[in-house]
Amino acid sequence: MRYTMPMNPAATDLFSIPAQADESTQIRVGIGGWNYAPWRRNFYPVGLVQRRELEYASRELRTIEINGTYYGAQKAATYARWAAETPPGFIFSLKAPRYVTESKRLADTEKGVSGFVHGGLAEMGDRLGPILWQLPPSRPFDADDLAAFLEHLPRELNGHRLRHVLEVRHPSFMCEDYVKLARRHAVPTVFTDSPDYPSLADLTGDFTYARLMRSADDIPTGYAPAELNRWAKHAESWAAGNDPGELPHAAALQPESQPRDVFVFFISSAKHRNPAAAIALQSRIDGTR
């Protein structure tokens, strides 16, 4: 069900507020970031000032993956401002800093992990969603090193449960040993729909996180309608607690489990198409629920 959310009255002359998910909604579809010049021609309303783009995007979408934190942690006041500009029910995902994930040894990153998590993220309150730890393509699977890193990840912050997710980009992670390790630490693995990186649909945590990276320039919605229908089916299956067997796995399929939250992001590729792709996929999902 769609409903209107309150906002700064001064904004109503520029845009209306579409529906947000209620608290029971488990599937959120979004994009990476909100400042991108081509979106000012095909997503943002004409005349919308740049400082209000997050305000608008967070009312069209249910989640956004913040990429800026990958290049460096932000000030606590910045996290607080981002949260304040978004409506209730909206959730951010944050890419963790590369100075942590690109360290020579992951086992030695405890100080960096703690500094990022305790460096102001609490200011986001209930807008804080998954923290994405993206490993570089040059880092192969090292069970001992990775296990030590996963031990460093704090599981709560000021009483708020933290959700960590791991994106692996070296082919050596396509193995049962990695899946067993991730499951032991209950950390989900990103499913990456990309021709360049390994794609593991193995369920290793209590939520699912997908990054779709094949948007096409010549398709207004980025992905063709049939593909969007297919991803809507996968998202619904994940949310119901199922493990879609048609997606690539490195280990045996999991039996049906409890319902889970699902995050799907359209990232990279034909980036100017990604907002339309996200809105088209979310509308398909909402229409079946």
ROBA-456043 format. One record per atom (N, C-alpha, C): residue in one letter; x, y, z. Coordinates in steps of 0.02 Angstrom, whole numbers, plus 50000, padded with zeros to 5 digits. Layout:
<sites>
AXYZ ...
</sites>
This chain:
<sites>
M500424994050000 M500005000050000 M500445006250000 R500245011149961 R500635017249956 R500315022650000 Y500735026850029 Y500475032250070 Y500935038250064 T500675044050084 T501045050250079 T501405051650144 M502035053450139 M502425054750198 M502515062250208 P502525064550270 P502645071650282 P503355073550263 M503445079750245 M504105082150228 M504125089650237 N504695092550223 N504765099750225 N504245102950179 P503785107050205 P503265109950162 P503535113650103 A504125116550110 A504415120350054 A504565116049995 A504595109450006 A504775104949951 A504185103049908 T503585104049931 T503015101449894 T502915104749827 D503215110449816 D503145113649751 D503575110249699 L504045106049721 L504495102749674 L504335095449663 F504125091949715 F503985084949705 F503505082349758 S503125077349738 S502685073949785 S503045067949813 I502755064949864 I503085059449898 I502735052949883 P503055048349846 P502745041949832 P502765037549894 A502545031549884 A502485026949940 A503155024849968 Q503145023650032 Q503695020250065 Q503445013450090 A503905009050101 A503725002650129 A503545003450202 D503064999550226 D502954999550297 D503464995050330 E503444994550396 E503964991050433 E503994983650418 S503444980950391 S503434973750377 S503744972050309 T503874977050267 T504154975750202 T504864973150209 Q505024967850174 Q505674964650181 Q506124965650120 I505844967850065 I506234968550003 I506314975949987 R506934978249985 R507084985149969 R507534985349908 V507344989349859 V507734990049797 V507994997149794 G508624997849776 G508915004549773 G509475005149723 I509865010449732 I510405012249686 I511025013949727 G511575015249693 G512185017349726 G512245024949723 G512245028149782 G512325035449785 G511695039249764 W511755045849764 W511195050049742 W511425056149703 N512065057749703 N512325063349663 N512635060749599 Y512285061449544 Y512535059249479 Y512205063649426 A512615067349390 A512355072449344 A511835069949295 P511925064249261 P511405062049214 P510715060849245 W510685059449310 W510035058449342 W509645064949346 R509985070649336 R509625077049336 R509235078049272 R509325073549224 R508955073849161 R508415068449156 N508485063049196 N508005057649187 N507715054849252 F507905057749310 F507645055249374 F507405061049418 Y507845065849428 Y507655071549471 Y507225076549432 P506745079749467 P506335084749433 P506755090749411 V506545093749357 V506875099849333 V506825105149387 G507385108249402 G507395113649451 G507555111349522 L507615104849533 L507795102449600 L508525104149614 V508655107549669 V509335109349685 V509715103149711 Q510365103049699 Q510765097149714 Q510735095149788 R510705100049832 R510705098449903 R510075094749926 R509575094549882 R508955091149900 R508855084549862 E509385082349829 E509325076149790 E509225070049835 L509565069749891 L509445064049937 L508735064149963 E508485070049979 E507795070750004 E507305067749953 Y507415069249890 Y506975066649838 Y507085059149827 A507715057049818 A507855050049802 A507605045349856 S507665047449919 S507465043049974 S506705042349979 R506335046349941 R505615045749940 R505365042249877 E505815041049830 E505665037049771 E505905029849780 L506415028849821 L506725022449832 L506705020549906 R506855014349921 R506825012149991 R507505011050022 T508025011449981 T508705010650006 T509195013649957 I509755015949982 I510305018449941 I510955015849971 E511395013549927 E512055011349948 E512535017349943 I512825019249999 I513285024950000 I513975022649980 N514235025649928 N514895023849902 N515445028349931 G515265034449951 G515765039149974 G516165036650034 T515845032650077 T516185030050136 T516735024950117 Y516715022450057 Y517235017850034 Y517905021550028 Y517875027850011 Y518485031850002 Y518725035150066 G518305034950117 G518505037650182 G517905038650227 A517995037450291 A517455038450339 A517235045750339 Q516605046950357 Q516325053650359 Q516285056150432 K516135062450440 K516045065250506 K515365063050534 A515325062750600 A514705060750633 A514125065250611 A514275071750603 A513745076550583 A513485075050513 T513915072450471 T513695070650403 T513215064750405 Y513385059650444 Y512935053850451 Y512255056150479 A512275060550528 A511655063050558 A511235066850506 R511565070950465 R511205074850414 R510885070250363 W511255065150340 W510965060450292 W510335057250320 A510375055050382 A509795051750413 A509205056550418 A509345062850435 A508805067750445 A508455069550381 E508785068650324 E508485070550260 E508055064950230 T508025059250263 T507655053550236 T507045052050279 P506535048850249 P505915047550286 P505955041250329 P505495040450376 P505465034250415 P505405028150370 G505745022850388 G505725016650349 G506275016150298 F506605021650281 F507145021550233 F507775018850267 I508175015050229 I508785012050256 I509365013150208 F509935015250236 F510555015850198 F510965009350205 S511325007850153 S511895003250157 S512525007450149 L513055005650184 L513675009450180 L514245004850158 K514625006950108 K515225003250090 K515775005150139 A516065000250171 A516595001450220 A517215004050185 P517645007750221 P518235010750189 P518725005750159 R518995007550102 R519465003150069 R520125002650106 Y520275007550150 Y520895007050188 Y520875001050235 V520264998450248 V520204992350288 V520234986250243 T519814985950192 T519754979950151 T520354978850105 E520754984050093 E521344983250050 E521984982750091 S521914981950156 S522504981050199 S522874974650180 K523514974450195 K523904968550176 K523634962350209 R523464962850273 R523164957250309 R522514959450342 L521974955950326 L521334957450356 L521334956250432 A521744951550452 A521784949850524 A522044955750565 D522374960550533 D522674966150569 D522244972550566 T521604971850548 T521194977750536 T520714979550593 E520814976450651 E520334977550705 E520274985050722 K520814988550724 K520794995650741 K520414999650688 G520544998050624 G520195001450570 G519455000050569 V519264993850581 V518564991950584 V518214995750640 S518514995650699 S518214999050757 S518165006550746 G518685009450716 G518685016650705 G518125018750658 F517985014750607 F517445016350561 F516765015550595 V516655009850625 V516005008350654 V515835013150711 H516345014650753 H516225018950811 H516385026250797 G516475027950734 G516655034750716 G516075039150695 G515475037450717 G514905041750701 G514315038150671 L514375031650655 L513815028150623 L513195028050667 A513295028450733 A512725028350778 A512245034250765 E512515039550735 E512095045350720 E511555043850668 M511625038350632 M511135036650581 M510515033350611 G510565031050672 G509985028050705 G509695022350665 D509035022250658 D508715016650623 D508765017150547 R509105022250522 R509245022650449 R509865018450431 L510235016250481 L510845012350468 L510665005150452 G510835003150391 G510714996350369 G511364992450361 P511414988250311 P512014983950303 P512654988050293 I513194985550320 I513864988150307 I514204983350260 L514374985750201 L514654981650148 L515414981950150 W515724976150160 W516454975550159 W516644972350092 Q516884976450047 Q517044974249979 Q517784972649973 L517944966349962 L518634964349955 L518854965349882 P519474967449871 P519704968749802 P519804962349763 P519774962749696 P519864956849653 P520544953549663 S521034957249689 S521704954449698 S521774950249761 R521264950249804 R521324946549868 R521014939549861 P521434934349862 P521174927549859 P520904925249927 F520564919749926 F520274916949988 F520834914250032 D520864916850093 D521334914550144 D520904913350206 A520764907150221 A520274905550274 A520474908350342 D521094907750361 D521314910150426 D521274917750431 D521514921150379 D521514928450379 D520794931050380 L520364928050339 L519674930350336 L519304928950401 A519424923250431 A519094921550494 A519274926650548 A519904928650551 A520104933650600 A519764940350587 F519694942150524 F519344948350507 F518614948150528 L518274942650514 L517574942150531 L517474942350607 E517964940250644 E517924940750717 E517954948050740 H518264952250699 H518334959350718 H517674963250709 L517204960750671 L516604964550654 L516134964850714 P516014970850741 P515564971550798 P514844969950778 R514474966850821 R513804964650805 R513254969350830 E513444974450868 E512954979450888 E513294986050901 L512894991350897 L513144998050908 L512615001950946 N512775003651007 N512295007251050 N511625003751054 G511644997151059 G511034993251064 G510704991750998 H510974994350943 H510694993250876 H511084987450844 R510714982350820 R511044976650788 R511364978750723 L511994977050715 L512354978650653 L512304972750605 R512224974450541 R512184969450489 R512774970450441 H513214965550439 H513784965750395 H513674961150336 V513944963050278 V513904958950219 V514574959350183 L514784953850154 L515444953250123 L515374952350047 E515734956550010 E515774955649938 E516464953149920 V516494947249889 V517124944149870 V517204944449795 R517814945849772 R517904947049700 R518464942849669 H518734938049706 H519254933649678 H518944926749667 P519074923549610 P518754917049594 P518874911649647 S519404912249687 S519554907149736 S519024906649791 F518594911749797 F518054911449847 F517484906949825 M517494904849763 M516974900349738 M517114893249761 C517074892249827 C517224885649854 C516814884449917 E516724878149933 E516314876249991 E516634878550056 D517304878750059 D517634880850121 D517464888050138 Y517444892350087 Y517254899250101 Y516534899650126 V516084896150093 V515374896350113 V515294894050185 K515634888650203 K515594886150272 K515844891350322 L516384894750304 L516674899850349 L516184905750358 A515904908150302 A515444913750306 A514824911850346 R514594905650337 R514004903450376 R514164902950450 R514754900750465 R514944900050536 R514924906850571 H515084912150534 H515074918850562 H514414922550547 A513954919150512 A513294921950496 A513344928650460 V513824929250413 V513904935250373 V513684933750301 P513164937250276 P512944936050208 P513484937750156 T513434934550100 T513884935850043 T513484939349988 V513754944649961 V513424948149906 V513344943549846 F512744943449817 F512664940349752 F512774945849700 T513284945049659 T513474950049610 T513284947849540 D512824951349509 D512624949849441 D513084953849395 S513654950849378 S514164954449340 S514564949449298 P514794951649239 P515214947249199 P515934947249223 D516114951449270 D516804952449289 D517004949249356 Y516524947749399 Y516674945249465 Y516294938849479 P516544934849527 P516184928649543 P515484930149570 S515024925649555 S514334926449578 S514164920449623 L514084921849687 L513894916649734 L513204918249762 A512724913849751 A512064914749779 A511984910849844 D512514907849868 D512474903949930 D512244908449988 L511764906050025 L511504909750082 L511964908550142 T512284913850166 T512764913150220 T512584917250281 G512024920850280 G511804924950336 G511044925250338 D510774929750379 D510054929950389 D509714935350346 F510074938350299 F509754942750249 F510124941750183 T509834944150129 T510124943350063 T510284950250034 Y510844950649998 Y511074956949971 Y511324955649900 A511004958749851 A511194957849781 A511394964449750 R511904964249708 R512124970149671 R512084968249596 L511634971549560 L511504970049490 L511874974949447 M512314972449404 M512804976649369 M512784975649293 R512194974349266 R512154973249194 R511654977949160 S511524983749188 S511064988449156 S511314990149085 A510844990549039 A511004991848969 A510794998848950 D511215002248912 D511085009148893 D510465009848850 D510325004848808 D509775005448760 D509105003048787 I509075001348851 I508444999248882 I508235004448933 P507665007648925 P507475013048971 P507485011149045 T507325004849059 T507325002549129 T507964998649145 G508484999449105 G509114996249121 G509134988849106 Y508684985249135 Y508604978049122 Y507964977049083 A507954972249038 A507354970748999 A506784968449045 P506154969449025 P505594967349067 P505624960149091 A505824955649047 A505864948549067 A506394947549122 E506944951249117 E507464950649168 E507234953649234 L506874959249231 L506604962149292 L506104957349325 N505704954049284 N505234949049311 N505614943349345 R506174941349315 R506564935949343 R506874938049411 W507124944149414 W507424946549477 W506894947649530 A506294949649510 A505754950149559 A505594943349589 K505604938249547 K505484931449571 K506024929249619 H506654930749602 H507204928849647 H507134932549714 A506984938949711 A506924942849773 A506374940149817 E505804938349787 E505254935549826 E505454928749855 S505814924949817 S506044918349842 S506504919149901 W506994923749895 W507444925049951 W507054927250012 A506584931950002 A506214934650058 A505804929350093 A505574924350056 A505174918950085 A505604913850122 G506264914550118 G506714909850152 G506964904350108 N506864904950042 N507084899849995 N507784901249969 D508084896249937 D508744896749908 D508684895049834 P508624900149790 P508494898749718 P509034894549686 G508844888649664 G509334883949636 G509584885749567 E509234890249531 E509444892049464 E510024897049464 L510184899849522 L510754904349528 L511384900449546 P511974902949527 P512594899149539 P512764898549614 H512954892649634 H513144891249704 H513824887849706 A514174888749761 A514814885349773 A514724879549820 A514154879049853 A514014873649900 A513294871349890 A513094866349928 A512424863549922 A511894868749940 L511314868049909 L510764872549925 L510554871749997 Q510314877250026 Q510064877150094 Q509324875250095 P509094871750147 P508384870350152 P507994876750166 E507344876450156 E506934882350169 E507024884750241 S507084891350249 S507214894150315 S506714899550331 Q506844903550383 Q506404908950402 Q506414914450349 P505884918350343 P505894924050297 P506474928650313 R506724932050262 R507324936250270 R507234942950235 D507584948050260 D507614954350225 D508024953550161 V507844957350111 V508204957150047 V508364964250025 F508984965350005 F509204971749978 F509454970449907 V509204974249860 V509424973649790 V509624980549766 F510234981149739 F510484987549715 F510674986949642 F510484991949602 F510724992549534 F511344997049536 I511904994249515 I512564997449524 I512934997649458 S513305003049446 S513785003449390 S513445002349322 S513824999749275 S513614998549207 S513285004949179 A512695004449147 A512355010349120 A512025013949178 K512425017549216 K512205020249280 K511605024949274 H511565028549217 H511005033249210 H510335029649207 R510325023049195 R509705019249192 R509515016249260 N509955016549309 N509845012849370 N509245015049413 P509105021549419 P508495023349456 P507865020449425 A507815020749359 A507225017849325 A507195010349336 A507775007049335 A507794999849347 A507544998149417 A507795002049466 A507595000749536 A506845001749546 I506585007149518 I505865008549526 I505455003249491 A505675001049432 A505304995849395 A505304989249433 L505874987449463 L505904981149500 L505484981549564 Q505534987149600 Q505154987849661 Q504404987549647 S504184990549592 S503474990549576 S503234983449560 R503654979449528 R503474972549515 R503394968649580 I503864969649625 I503834966149689 I503224968249730 D503104974849732 D502534977349770 D501874974749741 G501874973949674 G501254971749642 G501084964549655 T501574960549677 T501434953549689 T501314952049763 R501384957249804 R501344955949876 R500654957649902 
</sites>
